[in-house]
Amino acid sequence: MLKSFRNFTKSRYGLIAVFIFLAIIALAFAAGDITGLRSTAGGTSGSVLARIGDTKITDVEVRDRIDRFIRNAQREGQTLTMEQFLAQGGLELAVDEMINSAAMIEFAQQSGMQVSKRLIDGEIASNPAFLGFDGKFSQKTFEDLLQQNRLAPATFRDGLTKDKYGSWLVNRATLGAPTLPDGVLLPYASLLLERRTGIVGLVSTIAMDPGANPDEKTLAAYYNSNRARYMVPERRVIRFATIRPDLLRAQSTATEAEIADAYKKAGGKYSAAQKRSVELVTALDQATATTIANGAKSAALDAAARAAGLEVRKIEAAEKATLARDVSAPFAEAAFAAQQGVLAGPSKIGASWFVFRVSKIENIAARSLDQVRAELASEITGRKTAQALADLRQSVEDGIGDGKTFDETIKDAKLTAERTTALTAQGIDPANPAVKPDPNLAPILRAGFSFGGTGEEPQLVQTAADGTAALVSLERIVAAAPRPLAEIRDSVNKDYLVDQALKKARAAAAGMIAKLEKGMPMAQALAEAGVNKGPPPKPFDFKRSETQGKENFIQMAFAMTPKKAKLVEAAGRIGYYVVYLDTVQEQSAAGNAPVLAQAKAGILPQIGPEYARQFIRAIRGEVKITRNEDAIRKLRDDLARTGLR
């Protein structure tokens, strides 16, 4: 999780996101999505961790943001714990990025930069999160979403204002297309051609004796020290009531009176009619029209028109009124007086000269009320259903706005409540792993996991393109927690034995290093280490450009010195790879255009972010920054001791 954030901040847009004042230190918090955001700016008290000019960063602010970050991660199915967060340097990263954000704002304000109210209004109005069902900005949606996240509008606007400062400065610092001189590019391109050979062996856990099963005390201690491995993500029980068009359709069936009235109002729509398909050419003068007409006597009209530099216009199955609208009334009269298949013209009709041919005549019989009854009934029922759906949704929205509870709202709307089991954000029920997530629940789960807690007003969300919607309420939150040892004793016991074997595999692999570097063959070193199970040693021969997506031991080989050996843990705790690097063959990429282009494509995207990092470092040197290391250490100890609040 934290690694993905570090990778994100290496991009230009990731760096911009770092400075979103309200984005909870931008710790991979889905930049641009306000869900889960809540600022503690203004009136915050606590120990001061850092001062940037007149801005203070307190332990209360940092803890609040870290708590929310971890809870959001758990909500999304991650098993991140406070212990893991701290072990991966999360606190240091959080404090440092908050200092960066405050320094950017301080520098911008000292430089006289100002963000107008009109600009922020535009940002809010164009945010997709604040659009209503009609696709336009909804003040109610805006206020409701902020209220759900316990975020005051003024605070949110202030955060957007400060975000603008950071994005402007970073964009300006990285403006322009980066360049890379060939002299700088060549060494990096040559690295792609570098070839390395060696051999790898696996000291497999299945080749190690894990020892006896642990006693109860040992197993409990192992379980407690590896609780994160057995963590179940946060789950939520969500109540919802679905508004379906098909349920309203039965109440919106067209009546005989409505059908008869619609037939009467349709006028000539169902009367007998004639439709004609016409191909025509329009010319500005008689001479051109005559030339086309003469040519069309021995060739197709479109060929004759092209010969004169014009094009044929084709109108299919048009009634007289349609031709009058699309061409002209006089032309419609002429076309409906012409014979099928006979070339007409040149004729001056209005201000233009026409050459045309009626290619097809369709006589459509009149249709009686009985013949169009089903068609009219379908149209009327569909229209009434759509109106009933809109009215019901509006009634539900009004109920929510009036402060009605979920139960009161569905009672008034005559809806049926349903309840999910305790599900993760991905729709998984850990208690029933064999049951696959229901894709139809996805919009309901998104709404359910957007609540800050139980007791908040319900939300009406659209769940399908046909207008189906659901009223959603959060009933219960099941906090992320490890499975009880009693439920998974056999699994924990197995993990313990695997870890014991893995420790022995590491010791055996470490004992092979010196032997390999003295020239012992890999197979002999494995045999002397007692490795009698697992795959045989495997030679490797790769260019650096071929390593993408390869195993971690191949990646490591390209960071080693020749004639040296190293070990690295294999994925899935299957053992330890022991890698011996034999040769390094260097080659020059001079004159190799494809390789030079490949290297440039990989390096150029890094230039802008590097400029931005250097720019931020320079800004930190321009503003006064004071860190309280004792307070930061104390916060670390408090977080480690108390975990999530």
Secondary structure by P-SEA (a helix, b strand, c coil): caaaaaaaaccaaaaaacccccccccccccccccccccccccccccccccccccccccaaaaaaaaaaaaaaaaaacccccaaaaaaaaaaaaaaaaaaaaaaaaaaaaaabbbbbaaaaaaaaaaccccccccccccaaaaaaaaaaacccaaaaaaaaaaaaaaaaaaaaaaccbbbbccccaaaaaaaaabbbbbbbbbbccccccccccccaaaaaaaaaaacccccccbbbbccccccccccccccccccaaaaaaaaaacccccccbbbbbbbbcccccaaaaaaaaaaaccccaaaaaaaacbbbbbbccccaaaaaaaccaaaaaaaaaccccccccccccccbbbbbbbcbbbbbcccccccaaaaaaaaaaaaaaaaaaaaaaaaaaaaaaacccaaaaaaaabbbbbbbccccccccccccccccccccaaaaaaaaaaccccccbbbbbbccccbbbbbbbbccccccccccccccaaaaaaaaaaaaaaaaaaaaaaaaaaaaaacccaaaaaaaacccccccbbbbbbcccccccccaaaaaaaaccccbbbbbbcccccbbbbbbbcbbbbbbcccaaaaaaaaaaacccaaaaaaaaaaaaaaaaabbbbbaaaaaaaaaaaaaacccc
